[in-house]
Amino acid sequence: MSNQKEQLAAWIDAHFDEEVGVLQQVLRVPTDTPPGNNAPHADMVAELVKAYGWQAEKHAVPEPVVRDYGMETITNLIVRRPYQPGGPTVALNAHGDVVPPGDNWTYPPYGGVIDNGYIYGRAAAVSKCDFATYIFAVRALEALGVPLKGGLELHFTYDEEFGGLLGPGWLLQQKLTKPDFVIAAGFSYNIVTAHNACLQLEITVHGKSGHGAMPETGHDALQAATKILNAIYGQLPELKKVKSQVPGIDSPTMLVGRIDGGTNTNVVPGKVVMKLDRRMIPEEDPVAVEGQVRALIEDAVRGEPGIRIEIKRLLLSHALRPLPGGERLVANLQRNAKTVIGEDIPAQGTPLYADARLYGEQGIPAVLYGAGPRTVPESNAKKADERLLLEDLRKATKVVAMTLFDFLAA
């Protein structure tokens, strides 16, 4: 390891208690989405980085746009750190919106409690931890005092759970940023270079209510919905046969994650609403898939008397695919991880989807790398007692800082 990289690691070790304290602050301000009131968290982070002499630009998405989208407030942050001209601009992106904590926690979900080397809290692993990873990697780099070329941007955004269009998507669409490379929130023991696409649809089945004692006076929306469910689940064996060539990604999947409907026990259900999630492997064409799924749903109830359906697209997120230039990010992250972690970490795809794809859609090479365990289940992400091993935060911060040095040292 070069002397300068040893200095980076030493600085991170010396400031690690402070880094953990910052992570605790970031965890203690709730950002449950829904309801999606995210501006207070952004205000807190903007205030927090002032202590380092940094100015966070606040880019508030207009309230009517946010409300139409199903959330309350979104303020995205950009911290720009320009250096000497002649180098690339590298952006580091983490999202602050989270799914609600849910039940069965043994630690307070917004406590940032540390126990036995782990920190507990909603988003401790996905992805508020990387607010700390990226802030301290940049601070370590700047503390070296060596000439740097290019620039760094910290993008702290607040729309990932709903798909990212008002997070990184908003910053890119408004032409507020156009970095050359992106590292987005991820885990310490693998680099994600590709991920699935995702289609989410809301299916509303309209029938006609009727008295339970005289079912023939109504048109049963739930009975029609059952035909749609059977058609959807009947498709799964076929999807299993479709395989991706990307390591880490297997087959497409489809499920109905939520059903609402009916009026009461003794009433023929007049309306049923279902929410469907269809994950697409990178090789699939999202437009073609959406057409197939819509046809499958419509065909299932075609000719049913008194039944009408509406299909509304909630989300169409494209796949993240490797782009030219991305291999340089991967090679540097792998080399530095080998030094810090002492093992070869893989670069592969994931069946999840993330908002990093929005950079990829603009032709910007993006990979996912940050603080976290080897697998999602280990972190309890999106479940009770979500946690992060603090040593993984320390290691990831060093790997990211060293990679930034490789890209920006003059």
Secondary structure, DSSP 8 states (H G I E B T S, - for coil): --HHHHHHHHHHHHTHHHHHHHHHHHHHS--BTTTTB-HHHHHHHHHHHHTTT--EEEEE--HHHHHHHT-SB-EEEEEEEE-EEEEEEEEEEEE--B----S--SS-TTS-EEETTEEESTTTTTTTHHHHHHHHHHHHHHHT---BEEEEEEEEES-STT-STTTHHHHHHTTS---SEEEES--TT-EEEEE-EEEEEEEEEE-B-EETT-GGGSB-HHHHHHHHHHHHHHTHHHHHH---SSTT----EEEEEEEEE-S-TTEE--EEEEEEEEEE-TTS-HHHHHHHHHHHHHHHHTT-TT-EEEEEEEEEE--B---TTHHHHHHHHHHHHHHHHSS---EEEESS--TTHHHHHTT--EEE--S--SSHHHHTTTSTT-EEEHHHHHHHHHHHHHHHHHHHB-
